[in-house]
Amino acid sequence: MHRIGKPNLERPSFIPKFACQNNNEQAYGISETEFRRDFTDSVEDFARNRKLSNDVVWKLFKDYYDGYHFSAESEGIYNPFSVLLAFDANEIGTYWNQTGTPDYLAGLLKRHVFPLTEIDGARRTKNQLADISIMRRDIIPLLYQAGYLTIGSYDDETRQFILRFPNIEVKEGFWSSLWENYLNIKPYRSTFDLHRFADDIRKGQPEDFMLRLQSLIADTSSETEPDKEIHFQNIMAIIFKMIGMMVRTEIHSARGRADMIAETPGFVYIFEFKTDSTPSEAIKQIHSKGYAEPYAADPRQKFIIGANFSTVSRALTDWIIE
């Protein structure tokens, strides 16, 4: 087994055991070489029981449970906790959150008003990653030390690490916990509401989607939000991340393009959201910036959606769909 760190017995309850590091005890992960060497029989059994090929199972385990890096040069490490649970249950699942309390983390993110779109791909120096005392200003070091983020690459010029979610399990677990806890969605409604959002996207029903979104934002907003604009942006990030995982389609969000672009086999949705402005301004920006141009020859039906969020009423006030 490959040593990856030492767990802190006094860690906050939301930090998964696998991720914690200090000088008390050893924690271990599984290298690629060890996984291929020691789990051949388990993979074959899993493949036979699930009626999958061995190659597909190897890839599933790698995509879901590999990817932890603790230096710029280190090889990827599998989470042993999740690997063993997946073999035991004979199912690929998101077991990561079982080792901590994600609602506490969701509360931190909400309370400290950190833009969720800046988590995946965040850049920090070695000293910044080692300091969680600045948590009120920067949640990234804590997410790294808790194992929700890992080192993706290193920029020699700026001497910064580029951080990523290590694998599908952690990414899905992270956004799922925010969906339920950050948005205050009742557990018995969580999956139901999410499926309805996803169905709207799949079926080409943007008006139904926007009405549902308006209702959710109204239920989630509160007068205690310290920064209503970032709060709204975070709600949108959570919803679109979850829809992307439900629909299994591409949902883009990047600088220099529309706020959100969702693609399904039959439809392309281009969203632009304004704060304390008008939907017309959002539509105007989509056209002036040419956000839809890459899809001009695309045979799929396209929807251009501009919407406005009011920080005064804390509501999604109106929208235009073209």
Secondary structure, DSSP 4 states (H G I P E B T S, - for coil): -EEEE---TT--TTS-GGG--SSS--EEEEEHHHHHHH-HHHHHHHHHHHT--HHHHHHHHHHHH--B-SSSSPPPEE-HHHHHHHHHHTS----GGGGS-HHHHHHHHHHTT--GGGSTT-EE-HHHHT--TTTTT--HHHHHHHTSSEEEEEETTTTEEEEE--SHHHHHHHHHHHHHHTTT--HHHHHHHHHHHHHHHHHT-HHHHHHHHHHHHHHH--TT-S-HHHHHHHHHHHHHHHHHHHHTSEEE--TTS-SEEEE-SSEEEEEEEEESS-HHHHHHHHHHTTTTGGGTT--SEEEEEEEEEETTTTEEEEEEE-
